Amino acid sequence: MKRKTSMMVVGMVGVALALTACGDDSDSGSGDSGSNETGSSSAEGKIGVILPDTESSVRWESADRPALEAAFKEAGVEYDIQNAEGDAERMTQIADTMIGDGATVLAIVNLDSESGAAIEEKAASQGVKTIDYDRLTLGGSADYYVSFDNSKVGELQGQGLADCLGEKEANIVYLNGSPTDNNATLFAAGAHEVLDAIDSYTVVGEQAVPDWDNEEAATIFQQLYTAADGKVDGVLAANDGLGGAAISVLEANGQAGQVPVTGQDATVEGLQNVLAGTQCMTVYKSAKLEAGALADAAIALVNGEEAETTGTTEDAEGGRDVPSILLDPVSITKDNVKDVIDDGGQSAADVCAGEFADFCTEAGIS
């Protein structure tokens, strides 16, 4: 398998996604507080969930939080959901408070493996079960890992870019996710597995974007674009935010829509870019599906039971195989954006606003 690199810069459909809604940094509920009076069961214990930030992706507050709230309310379980706002120290403080307030199960989306592992170690010492949500904590001690198959996400991105480029000779730039996010490593590896097998493609730049920061991503891509003398034919961007950053640079250089760009999360902006033709594809990961899987695992632990898993995930740093629930992502192109809308992944009103109304009409979205 041949890989050509001229320059390397370091660095479901059929499943409804939760309705888009914003939330505060903290939300807790129980029968007593009025968050749920009519749940289908009455689990004993309390579940704490710590989301990572509001910057790396809009999904955490607009999709995951409401999906988790709905799942926990349906189950009649007491819960507390908070957001660390990108601050590892804040996440540690939130975890300590949740444990002190009686959480018996703690689920985290780590900001980095080191701080995540420390949180899990302390939780275990207090008899609290832990779950890695979306991101695996390397060297951690989580009882379960709930996520999508992240290597497959990367493979879908790589294949999506290849489908848009065809077999012609093409220079590719990789705009990878945060180096502290194990998922980003898996996304890139999956994409490379597909694209490196195509001899006519050449990698002319690759760099990770710290903390998935979209503004920094634009700066990084501009540098990569300049270093390649503007000779960039495709961009493997790890999510819709990074893809949007690359598109802004391409637009400034009169190449938006001419250079295929990938993405992930099927955000409103990402879907709009796909419809407009400035983004090649995105990856749809149902927040309701993932939140439901987390809720099922957490509620099993609250009740002293084992969760149903789909297999294990290797934690090479921790030297163990983590019991896992891994879900299947879906590739979204202009041809099936409507499927995301039909599933409730995003609303037609949001995606088809303003200048995108005509694109939606063309795609059969109303």
C-alpha positions as CSV (number, residue, x, y, z in Angstrom):
1,M,0.0,0.0,0.0
2,K,1.7,3.2,-1.2
3,R,1.4,6.5,0.5
4,K,2.9,9.7,-1.1
5,T,3.6,12.6,1.1
6,S,5.2,15.8,-0.2
7,M,4.9,17.6,3.1
8,M,3.7,16.7,6.6
9,V,3.0,19.5,9.0
10,V,3.1,18.3,12.6
11,G,0.8,18.8,14.4
12,M,-28.5,5.8,11.0
13,V,-30.6,6.8,9.4
14,G,-33.9,5.6,10.8
15,V,-33.1,6.7,14.3
16,A,-34.3,10.1,15.6
17,L,-31.8,12.5,16.9
18,A,-32.8,14.7,19.8
19,L,-34.6,17.9,19.0
20,T,-32.3,20.8,19.0
21,A,-32.3,22.9,22.1
22,C,-29.8,24.8,24.2
23,G,-29.3,24.3,27.9
24,D,-27.5,25.9,30.8
25,D,-24.2,24.6,32.1
26,S,-25.9,22.7,34.8
27,D,-29.2,20.8,34.8
28,S,-30.3,18.3,37.4
29,G,-33.5,16.4,37.9
30,S,-35.5,14.0,40.0
31,G,-39.1,13.3,40.9
32,D,-38.7,15.8,43.7
33,S,-37.5,18.6,41.6
34,G,-40.2,18.1,39.0
35,S,-37.8,16.9,36.2
36,N,-39.7,13.7,36.0
37,E,-42.8,12.5,37.8
38,T,-44.0,9.8,35.3
39,G,-40.9,7.7,34.4
40,S,-41.4,4.1,33.4
41,S,-39.2,2.9,36.3
42,S,-37.8,4.1,39.6
43,A,-34.0,3.5,39.6
44,E,-32.2,3.9,42.9
45,G,-29.1,6.2,42.9
46,K,-28.0,9.2,41.0
47,I,-26.3,9.7,37.7
48,G,-23.9,12.5,37.0
49,V,-22.8,13.5,33.5
50,I,-20.1,16.0,32.6
51,L,-20.0,17.3,29.1
52,P,-16.7,18.8,27.8
53,D,-17.4,22.2,26.4
54,T,-19.5,24.4,24.1
55,E,-16.7,25.2,21.6
56,S,-15.5,21.9,20.1
57,S,-19.0,21.1,18.7
58,V,-22.5,22.6,19.1
59,R,-23.7,19.0,19.6
60,W,-23.0,18.8,23.4
61,E,-25.6,21.4,24.4
62,S,-28.0,21.3,21.4
63,A,-28.2,17.5,21.0
64,D,-26.6,15.5,23.7
65,R,-28.0,17.3,26.7
66,P,-31.6,17.2,25.7
67,A,-31.3,13.6,24.6
68,L,-29.8,12.6,27.9
69,E,-32.4,14.6,29.8
70,A,-35.2,12.8,27.9
71,A,-33.7,9.4,28.5
72,F,-33.2,9.9,32.2
73,K,-36.6,11.4,32.7
74,E,-38.2,8.4,30.8
75,A,-36.4,6.0,33.2
76,G,-37.3,8.0,36.3
77,V,-33.7,8.3,37.4
78,E,-32.2,11.2,39.3
79,Y,-29.5,12.9,37.3
80,D,-27.3,15.9,37.1
81,I,-25.8,17.2,33.8
82,Q,-23.1,19.9,33.8
83,N,-20.6,21.3,31.3
84,A,-16.9,21.8,32.1
85,E,-16.7,24.6,29.5
86,G,-13.3,23.3,28.3
87,D,-11.7,23.6,31.7
88,A,-10.1,20.3,33.0
89,E,-9.9,21.8,36.5
90,R,-13.5,22.7,36.4
91,M,-14.4,19.2,35.3
92,T,-12.5,17.8,38.3
93,Q,-14.4,20.2,40.6
94,I,-17.8,19.3,39.1
95,A,-16.9,15.6,39.5
96,D,-16.0,16.1,43.2
97,T,-19.3,17.9,43.8
98,M,-21.3,15.3,42.0
99,I,-19.7,12.5,44.1
100,G,-20.2,14.5,47.2
101,D,-23.9,15.0,46.3
102,G,-24.4,11.3,46.1
103,A,-23.8,10.3,42.5
104,T,-23.4,6.6,42.2
105,V,-22.6,6.6,38.5
106,L,-20.5,9.2,36.8
107,A,-20.2,9.6,33.0
108,I,-17.6,12.0,31.5
109,V,-16.5,13.2,28.2
110,N,-12.9,13.8,29.0
111,L,-11.0,16.9,28.0
112,D,-7.8,14.9,28.2
113,S,-6.9,11.4,29.3
114,E,-4.7,12.4,32.2
115,S,-7.4,14.5,34.0
116,G,-10.1,12.0,33.0
117,A,-8.2,9.1,34.5
118,A,-7.7,11.0,37.7
119,I,-11.4,11.7,38.0
120,E,-12.2,8.0,37.4
121,E,-9.6,6.8,39.9
122,K,-11.0,9.1,42.6
123,A,-14.6,8.1,41.8
124,A,-13.7,4.4,42.0
125,S,-12.1,5.0,45.5
126,Q,-15.5,6.4,46.6
127,G,-17.4,3.4,45.2
128,V,-18.7,5.3,42.2
129,K,-19.0,3.5,38.9
130,T,-17.7,5.4,35.8
131,I,-18.5,5.5,32.1
132,D,-16.5,7.1,29.3
133,Y,-19.0,8.9,27.1
134,D,-18.0,9.5,23.5
135,R,-14.3,9.7,24.2
136,L,-12.2,6.8,25.6
137,T,-10.0,7.9,28.6
138,L,-6.6,6.3,27.9
139,G,-5.1,4.9,31.1
140,G,-8.5,5.3,32.8
141,S,-10.6,2.9,34.8
142,A,-14.1,3.4,33.4
143,D,-16.4,0.4,33.8
144,Y,-17.8,1.0,30.3
145,Y,-17.2,3.1,27.1
146,V,-20.2,4.3,25.1
147,S,-19.5,5.9,21.7
148,F,-19.8,5.5,18.0
149,D,-17.3,3.4,16.1
150,N,-14.8,6.2,15.7
151,S,-12.5,4.4,13.3
152,K,-15.5,3.9,11.1
153,V,-16.3,7.6,11.3
154,G,-12.8,8.3,9.8
155,E,-13.3,5.6,7.2
156,L,-16.6,7.2,6.1
157,Q,-14.9,10.6,5.9
158,G,-12.0,9.2,3.9
159,Q,-14.4,7.3,1.5
160,G,-16.6,10.4,1.2
161,L,-13.6,12.6,0.2
162,A,-12.5,9.9,-2.3
163,D,-15.9,9.7,-3.8
164,C,-15.9,13.5,-4.3
165,L,-12.4,13.6,-5.7
166,G,-12.5,10.5,-7.9
167,E,-9.3,8.7,-8.9
168,K,-7.5,11.8,-10.4
169,E,-4.3,13.0,-8.9
170,A,-5.1,15.1,-5.9
171,N,-3.3,17.0,-3.1
172,I,-5.0,16.5,0.3
173,V,-4.8,18.4,3.5
174,Y,-5.8,16.8,6.8
175,L,-7.3,19.1,9.4
176,N,-7.4,16.8,12.4
177,G,-9.1,17.2,15.8
178,S,-7.6,17.9,19.1
179,P,-4.4,15.9,19.9
180,T,-5.7,15.3,23.4
181,D,-8.9,13.6,22.1
182,N,-8.4,9.9,21.4
183,N,-11.4,10.0,19.0
184,A,-9.5,12.5,16.8
185,T,-6.7,9.9,16.6
186,L,-9.1,7.3,15.5
187,F,-10.8,9.6,13.0
188,A,-7.5,10.3,11.3
189,A,-6.4,6.7,11.3
190,G,-9.7,5.6,9.7
191,A,-9.4,8.2,7.0
192,H,-5.8,7.4,6.3
193,E,-6.7,3.7,6.0
194,V,-8.9,4.6,3.1
195,L,-7.1,7.5,1.4
196,D,-3.5,6.1,1.8
197,A,-4.5,3.1,-0.4
198,I,-5.2,5.5,-3.4
199,D,-1.9,6.1,-5.1
200,S,-3.0,9.2,-7.0
201,Y,-3.5,11.1,-3.7
202,T,-0.7,13.1,-2.1
203,V,-0.8,14.5,1.4
204,V,0.5,18.0,1.3
205,G,-0.3,19.0,4.8
206,E,-1.6,17.6,8.1
207,Q,-2.0,19.1,11.5
208,A,-4.1,18.7,14.6
209,V,-6.2,21.5,15.9
210,P,-5.8,22.1,19.6
211,D,-9.1,21.8,21.6
212,W,-11.0,21.6,18.3
213,D,-10.9,25.4,18.2
214,N,-12.5,26.6,15.0
215,E,-10.8,30.0,14.9
216,E,-7.4,28.4,15.3
217,A,-8.4,25.8,12.7
218,A,-8.8,28.7,10.1
219,T,-5.3,30.0,11.0
220,I,-3.8,26.5,10.7
221,F,-5.5,25.8,7.4
222,Q,-4.5,29.1,6.0
223,Q,-0.9,28.2,6.8
224,L,-1.2,24.7,5.3
225,Y,-2.9,26.2,2.2
226,T,-0.1,28.8,1.8
227,A,2.7,26.2,2.3
228,A,1.1,24.1,-0.5
229,D,1.0,27.2,-2.7
230,G,-2.7,26.9,-2.8
231,K,-2.5,23.6,-4.6
232,V,-5.0,21.8,-2.5
233,D,-7.6,19.6,-4.1
234,G,-9.3,18.1,-1.0
235,V,-9.6,18.7,2.7
236,L,-10.1,15.9,5.2
237,A,-11.6,18.0,8.1
238,A,-12.5,16.0,11.2
239,N,-15.8,17.8,12.0
240,D,-18.2,20.4,10.6
241,G,-16.6,23.2,12.6
242,L,-13.1,22.5,11.2
243,G,-14.6,22.0,7.8
244,G,-16.3,25.4,8.0
245,A,-13.0,27.0,9.0
246,A,-11.4,25.5,5.9
247,I,-14.3,26.6,3.7
248,S,-13.9,30.2,4.9
249,V,-10.2,30.2,3.7
250,L,-11.1,28.5,0.4
251,E,-13.9,31.1,-0.1
252,A,-11.4,33.9,0.5
253,N,-9.3,32.4,-2.2
254,G,-12.2,31.8,-4.7
255,Q,-12.1,28.0,-4.3
256,A,-15.1,27.3,-2.1
257,G,-17.2,24.6,-3.8
258,Q,-14.2,23.6,-6.0
259,V,-12.3,21.8,-3.3
260,P,-14.2,19.0,-1.5
261,V,-14.2,19.3,2.3
262,T,-15.4,16.7,4.8
263,G,-17.0,17.1,8.2
264,Q,-18.8,15.3,11.1
265,D,-21.8,15.8,13.4
266,A,-24.4,16.8,10.8
267,T,-24.7,20.3,12.4
268,V,-27.0,22.9,10.9
269,E,-24.0,24.7,9.3
270,G,-22.5,21.4,8.1
271,L,-25.7,20.4,6.4
272,Q,-26.1,23.8,4.9
273,N,-22.6,23.6,3.5
274,V,-23.3,20.2,2.1
275,L,-26.5,21.4,0.4
276,A,-24.7,24.5,-1.0
277,G,-21.9,22.3,-2.3
278,T,-19.1,23.9,-0.3
279,Q,-18.8,20.7,1.8
280,C,-18.6,17.3,0.3
281,M,-20.1,15.3,3.2
282,T,-20.6,15.0,6.9
283,V,-21.1,12.1,9.4
284,Y,-24.4,11.7,11.2
285,K,-24.2,10.3,14.8
286,S,-27.6,10.2,16.5
287,A,-27.3,11.9,19.8
288,K,-30.5,10.2,20.9
289,L,-29.0,6.8,20.1
290,E,-25.8,7.5,21.9
291,A,-27.5,9.1,24.9
292,G,-29.9,6.2,25.0
293,A,-27.0,3.8,25.1
294,L,-25.4,5.8,27.9
295,A,-28.7,5.9,29.9
296,D,-29.2,2.2,29.6
297,A,-25.6,1.5,30.8
298,A,-25.8,4.0,33.6
299,I,-29.2,2.8,34.8
300,A,-28.0,-0.8,34.8
301,L,-25.1,0.3,37.0
302,V,-27.4,2.3,39.3
303,N,-29.4,-0.9,39.8
304,G,-26.3,-3.1,40.5
305,E,-26.5,-4.8,37.1
306,E,-24.1,-5.2,34.2
307,A,-24.7,-3.3,31.0
308,E,-25.2,-5.0,27.6
309,T,-22.2,-4.4,25.4
310,T,-21.2,-4.9,21.8
311,G,-17.6,-5.8,22.4
312,T,-14.5,-4.2,23.9
313,T,-12.2,-1.4,23.0
314,E,-8.4,-1.6,23.6
315,D,-6.8,0.9,25.9
316,A,-3.2,0.3,25.1
317,E,-2.0,2.9,27.6
318,G,-4.0,1.2,30.4
319,G,-3.2,-2.3,29.2
320,R,-6.9,-3.4,29.2
321,D,-9.9,-4.0,27.1
322,V,-12.8,-1.7,28.1
323,P,-16.3,-3.2,27.8
324,S,-17.9,-1.1,25.1
325,I,-21.2,-0.1,23.5
326,L,-20.2,1.1,20.0
327,L,-22.8,2.5,17.5
328,D,-22.8,2.8,13.8
329,P,-22.3,6.3,12.2
330,V,-23.9,7.3,8.8
331,S,-22.4,9.1,5.9
332,I,-24.4,12.1,4.7
333,T,-24.1,13.8,1.3
334,K,-26.4,16.1,-0.6
335,D,-28.4,13.1,-1.7
336,N,-29.5,12.1,1.8
337,V,-29.5,15.3,3.9
338,K,-33.3,14.9,3.9
339,D,-32.8,11.7,5.9
340,V,-31.3,13.7,8.8
341,I,-34.2,16.1,8.8
342,D,-36.7,13.3,8.6
343,D,-35.1,11.6,11.6
344,G,-35.2,14.8,13.6
345,G,-31.5,15.2,13.6
346,Q,-32.0,18.9,12.7
347,S,-35.1,20.9,11.8
348,A,-36.0,21.9,8.3
349,A,-36.7,25.4,9.7
350,D,-33.1,25.8,10.9
351,V,-31.3,24.2,7.9
352,C,-33.5,25.8,5.3
353,A,-33.4,29.3,6.7
354,G,-32.7,32.3,4.3
355,E,-30.5,31.6,1.4
356,F,-30.6,27.8,1.9
357,A,-34.4,27.6,1.2
358,D,-33.9,26.9,-2.5
359,F,-31.2,24.3,-1.8
360,C,-33.6,22.5,0.5
361,T,-36.4,22.6,-2.2
362,E,-34.0,21.1,-4.7
363,A,-33.2,18.3,-2.1
364,G,-36.9,17.6,-1.4
365,I,-36.7,19.1,2.1
366,S,-39.8,21.0,3.2
